[in-house]
Amino acid sequence: MRVLMRMIRSAAVLLVVAAALAAGGVAFAGLGQPSPWQMGFQQSAAPTMDDIIWFHDFVLWIITAITIFVLALLVMVIVKFNARANPTPSRTTHNTLIEVAWTVIPVVILVVIAVPSFRILFVQVNTPTSDITIKATGKQWYWSYSYPDAKFEFDSIMLKENERKPDQPRLLAVDNEMVVPVNKVIRVHVIGADVIHAFAVPSFGVKMDAIPGRLNETWFKATREGVYYGQCSELCGKDHAFMPIAVRVVSEQAYTAWVADAKKKFARDEGAPATTVAAKTGAMPGTSGGATTE
């Protein structure tokens, strides 16, 4: 009995600690970038991420209920069926009701989980009518963004320590951010130029592989202005950890002004020979991240 009480006390302590950490994680979860001691998701800034967070919490309640139920069964077995409390054990080998229940109930639980899961997956993979299309090309080890409607393209390279401002996060800030307007559907064409990369922005609930020779597609609709950071989430080589993504969400008026300026800043000389801007990371000396013509 003393062993049982120790087990119950230990389980209670673990539950209290887990609840405290979970509550703290919500407080520590930042908007657009990771936060110190963060336990939960980054704050949502897009409807797709709202769905992901809801589904996570929904499944967490189911998992918690199952865990408590199984723990209760284990405690009951320890108390009622130990050698002292039950010296003459039952020789029952089959129970039709129990066997049907432990088959049907898990199936029902899986169906309850699957229905909203399929709905969310359908929303994620079916791009609605888009307002802006951007092509994101993963390269070793930086990103290039092309705005085909506005006809310009630029490279986005991680800032070094001596280049970033105090309010810019380490290893995430870039020289040229992807800029999009708020409350607009952004379709992102994702491809890799050399090896497999992955375009991922946690606050938007976006993650899509960038595969050489294959054009993948994802989308998001940012509902809050600000700067949102992500990273390549596919192990793509020695500088994989230095391949950040920065998306600046601005008002429609500010976006229009930025596009007008970007057309001049990243204008391409169609008569110039093809060149590639090298990354400024690691042992790859590079430039300040201007236009790319390939």
C-alpha positions as CSV (number, residue, x, y, z in Angstrom):
1,M,0.0,0.0,0.0
2,R,2.9,2.4,0.8
3,V,4.3,1.7,-2.7
4,L,0.9,2.6,-4.2
5,M,0.7,5.8,-2.2
6,R,4.2,6.8,-3.4
7,M,3.1,6.2,-7.0
8,I,0.0,8.3,-6.6
9,R,1.9,11.2,-5.0
10,S,4.6,11.0,-7.8
11,A,1.9,11.1,-10.5
12,A,0.2,14.0,-8.8
13,V,3.4,16.0,-8.6
14,L,4.2,15.3,-12.3
15,L,0.7,16.4,-13.3
16,V,1.1,19.7,-11.3
17,V,4.5,20.4,-12.8
18,A,3.2,19.6,-16.4
19,A,0.2,21.9,-15.9
20,A,2.5,24.7,-14.6
21,L,4.8,24.3,-17.5
22,A,2.0,24.3,-20.0
23,A,0.4,27.4,-18.5
24,G,3.8,29.1,-18.6
25,G,4.4,28.0,-22.2
26,V,1.3,29.9,-23.3
27,A,2.6,33.0,-21.6
28,F,6.1,32.6,-23.1
29,A,4.9,31.9,-26.7
30,G,5.8,34.9,-28.8
31,L,4.3,36.4,-31.9
32,G,6.4,35.9,-35.0
33,Q,9.5,34.4,-33.4
34,P,10.5,32.0,-30.7
35,S,10.7,33.1,-27.1
36,P,12.9,32.1,-24.2
37,W,11.5,29.0,-22.4
38,Q,8.7,28.7,-24.8
39,M,6.7,25.5,-24.4
40,G,3.8,26.0,-26.8
41,F,3.2,27.1,-30.3
42,Q,4.1,30.6,-31.4
43,Q,1.1,32.9,-31.4
44,S,-1.1,32.5,-34.4
45,A,-1.3,35.2,-37.1
46,A,-3.2,33.3,-39.8
47,P,-6.4,31.2,-40.0
48,T,-4.5,28.0,-40.8
49,M,-2.5,28.4,-37.6
50,D,-5.7,29.0,-35.6
51,D,-6.9,25.6,-36.9
52,I,-3.7,23.9,-36.0
53,I,-3.7,25.3,-32.4
54,W,-7.4,24.3,-32.0
55,F,-6.7,20.8,-33.2
56,H,-3.7,20.5,-30.9
57,D,-5.7,21.5,-27.9
58,F,-8.6,19.2,-28.9
59,V,-6.4,16.1,-29.2
60,L,-4.6,17.0,-26.0
61,W,-7.8,16.8,-24.1
62,I,-8.5,13.3,-25.6
63,I,-4.9,12.2,-24.8
64,T,-5.3,13.4,-21.2
65,A,-8.6,11.6,-20.8
66,I,-7.1,8.4,-22.1
67,T,-4.0,8.7,-19.9
68,I,-6.2,9.3,-16.8
69,F,-8.4,6.3,-17.7
70,V,-5.5,3.9,-18.2
71,L,-3.9,5.2,-14.9
72,A,-7.1,4.5,-13.1
73,L,-7.2,1.0,-14.5
74,L,-3.7,0.3,-13.4
75,V,-4.4,1.6,-9.9
76,M,-7.5,-0.6,-9.7
77,V,-5.6,-3.7,-10.8
78,I,-2.8,-3.0,-8.3
79,V,-5.3,-2.5,-5.4
80,K,-7.9,-5.2,-6.2
81,F,-5.8,-8.0,-7.8
82,N,-2.6,-8.2,-5.8
83,A,-1.8,-11.4,-4.1
84,R,-2.9,-10.1,-0.6
85,A,-6.2,-8.7,-1.6
86,N,-7.1,-11.5,-4.1
87,P,-5.4,-14.7,-3.0
88,T,-7.6,-16.8,-5.3
89,P,-7.4,-15.3,-8.8
90,S,-10.1,-15.7,-11.4
91,R,-9.5,-18.1,-14.3
92,T,-11.7,-16.1,-16.7
93,T,-10.1,-16.0,-20.2
94,H,-12.8,-14.2,-22.3
95,N,-15.3,-11.4,-21.8
96,T,-17.3,-10.6,-24.9
97,L,-18.4,-7.2,-23.7
98,I,-14.9,-6.0,-22.8
99,E,-13.4,-7.4,-26.1
100,V,-16.0,-5.5,-28.2
101,A,-15.6,-2.4,-26.1
102,W,-11.8,-2.3,-26.5
103,T,-12.1,-2.7,-30.2
104,V,-15.0,-0.3,-30.9
105,I,-14.0,2.6,-28.5
106,P,-10.5,3.1,-30.0
107,V,-12.1,3.1,-33.5
108,V,-14.6,5.8,-32.4
109,I,-11.8,7.9,-30.9
110,L,-9.8,7.7,-34.1
111,V,-12.8,8.8,-36.1
112,V,-13.4,11.7,-33.8
113,I,-9.8,12.8,-34.3
114,A,-9.7,12.1,-38.1
115,V,-12.8,14.1,-39.1
116,P,-11.4,17.6,-38.0
117,S,-7.9,16.5,-39.1
118,F,-9.1,15.8,-42.6
119,R,-11.0,19.2,-42.7
120,I,-7.9,21.1,-41.6
121,L,-5.7,19.2,-44.1
122,F,-8.1,20.0,-46.9
123,V,-8.0,23.7,-46.1
124,Q,-4.2,23.7,-46.0
125,V,-3.7,22.0,-49.4
126,N,-6.5,23.8,-51.3
127,T,-5.3,27.3,-52.1
128,P,-8.2,29.8,-52.3
129,T,-8.3,32.5,-54.9
130,S,-5.0,34.4,-54.3
131,D,-4.4,38.1,-54.2
132,I,-0.6,37.8,-54.6
133,T,1.7,35.0,-55.9
134,I,5.3,34.8,-54.7
135,K,7.9,32.2,-55.7
136,A,10.3,31.1,-52.9
137,T,13.4,29.3,-54.1
138,G,15.6,27.6,-51.6
139,K,19.3,27.8,-52.3
140,Q,22.4,26.8,-50.3
141,W,22.0,28.6,-48.0
142,Y,19.5,31.5,-48.5
143,W,16.2,32.2,-50.1
144,S,15.3,34.0,-53.2
145,Y,11.8,35.6,-53.6
146,S,10.3,36.4,-57.0
147,Y,7.2,38.6,-57.4
148,P,6.1,37.6,-60.9
149,D,3.2,40.1,-61.1
150,A,5.5,43.0,-60.2
151,K,8.4,41.4,-62.2
152,F,11.3,41.6,-59.7
153,E,13.3,39.1,-57.7
154,F,15.7,39.4,-54.8
155,D,17.8,37.3,-52.4
156,S,17.2,37.2,-48.7
157,I,20.4,36.4,-46.7
158,M,20.9,36.2,-43.0
159,L,22.5,39.2,-41.3
160,K,25.8,38.8,-39.5
161,E,26.1,39.9,-35.9
162,N,27.7,43.2,-36.8
163,E,24.9,43.9,-39.4
164,R,21.8,43.4,-37.4
165,K,20.0,46.0,-35.3
166,P,19.4,45.6,-31.6
167,D,15.7,44.8,-32.1
168,Q,16.4,42.1,-34.7
169,P,16.6,38.5,-33.6
170,R,19.9,36.6,-33.8
171,L,20.2,34.1,-36.7
172,L,16.7,35.1,-38.0
173,A,17.1,38.6,-39.3
174,V,17.7,39.0,-43.0
175,D,18.8,41.8,-45.3
176,N,15.8,41.7,-47.6
177,E,12.5,40.5,-46.1
178,M,9.5,39.1,-48.0
179,V,6.9,41.8,-47.8
180,V,3.1,41.0,-48.0
181,P,0.0,43.0,-47.3
182,V,-2.2,42.2,-44.3
183,N,-5.5,40.3,-44.8
184,K,-4.6,39.1,-48.3
185,V,-4.3,35.5,-49.6
186,I,-0.7,34.9,-50.5
187,R,0.1,31.9,-52.7
188,V,3.7,30.7,-52.4
189,H,5.3,28.6,-55.0
190,V,8.1,26.7,-53.4
191,I,11.1,25.0,-55.2
192,G,14.7,24.1,-54.4
193,A,17.5,25.2,-56.7
194,D,20.1,22.6,-55.5
195,V,19.0,20.2,-52.7
196,I,15.7,19.7,-50.7
197,H,14.9,22.7,-48.5
198,A,11.6,23.5,-46.6
199,F,9.8,26.8,-46.4
200,A,8.3,27.1,-42.8
201,V,6.8,30.0,-40.9
202,P,5.3,28.8,-37.6
203,S,3.0,31.7,-36.9
204,F,1.3,31.2,-40.3
205,G,1.0,27.4,-39.9
206,V,3.0,27.0,-43.1
207,K,5.5,24.3,-43.9
208,M,6.3,23.1,-47.5
209,D,9.2,21.2,-49.0
210,A,11.3,23.0,-51.6
211,I,12.3,20.2,-54.0
212,P,14.6,20.7,-57.1
213,G,12.6,20.1,-60.3
214,R,9.2,20.1,-58.5
215,L,7.0,23.2,-57.9
216,N,5.1,22.9,-54.7
217,E,2.4,25.3,-53.5
218,T,1.2,26.6,-50.1
219,W,-0.7,29.7,-48.9
220,F,-1.3,31.9,-46.0
221,K,-3.4,34.9,-45.0
222,A,-1.7,37.0,-42.4
223,T,-4.2,38.8,-40.1
224,R,-1.8,40.9,-38.1
225,E,0.9,43.3,-39.2
226,G,4.5,42.7,-38.0
227,V,7.5,40.6,-38.8
228,Y,7.3,36.8,-38.7
229,Y,10.3,34.6,-38.8
230,G,10.8,31.0,-39.9
231,Q,13.6,28.8,-41.0
232,C,14.4,26.1,-43.5
233,S,13.2,23.0,-41.7
234,E,14.9,20.4,-43.9
235,L,18.5,19.3,-43.2
236,C,20.1,20.8,-46.3
237,G,23.8,21.0,-45.6
238,K,26.4,22.5,-43.4
239,D,24.7,26.0,-43.2
240,H,21.2,24.7,-42.8
241,A,20.9,26.5,-39.4
242,F,21.7,29.8,-41.1
243,M,18.9,29.9,-43.6
244,P,16.1,32.0,-42.1
245,I,12.9,33.3,-43.5
246,A,11.5,36.7,-42.6
247,V,8.1,37.9,-43.7
248,R,7.0,41.5,-43.1
249,V,3.3,42.0,-43.0
250,V,2.2,45.6,-43.7
251,S,-0.8,47.6,-44.7
252,E,-2.0,47.6,-48.3
253,Q,-0.9,51.2,-48.7
254,A,2.6,50.4,-47.3
255,Y,2.8,47.3,-49.6
256,T,2.0,49.4,-52.7
257,A,4.7,51.8,-51.8
258,W,7.2,49.0,-51.1
259,V,6.5,47.4,-54.5
260,A,7.1,50.7,-56.3
261,D,10.5,51.0,-54.5
262,A,11.4,47.4,-54.9
263,K,10.9,47.6,-58.7
264,K,13.7,50.1,-58.7
265,K,15.9,48.5,-56.1
266,F,15.8,45.0,-57.6
267,A,15.4,45.9,-61.2
268,R,17.1,43.4,-63.5
269,D,19.2,44.1,-66.5
270,E,17.8,41.7,-69.1
271,G,20.8,42.1,-71.3
272,A,23.3,41.2,-68.6
273,P,24.8,37.7,-68.4
274,A,23.3,35.2,-65.9
275,T,24.7,35.5,-62.4
276,T,24.0,34.2,-59.0
277,V,24.3,36.0,-55.8
278,A,26.3,34.0,-53.3
279,A,25.3,33.6,-49.7
280,K,27.0,35.6,-47.0
281,T,27.0,32.7,-44.5
282,G,29.9,30.5,-43.3
283,A,32.7,30.1,-45.7
284,M,30.7,31.5,-48.6
285,P,31.6,35.1,-49.1
286,G,28.8,37.1,-50.7
287,T,27.2,40.3,-51.4
288,S,24.6,42.4,-49.7
289,G,21.8,40.4,-51.3
290,G,20.6,42.3,-54.4
291,A,18.8,41.0,-57.4
292,T,19.4,37.6,-58.9
293,T,19.3,36.7,-62.5
294,E,19.5,33.0,-63.4
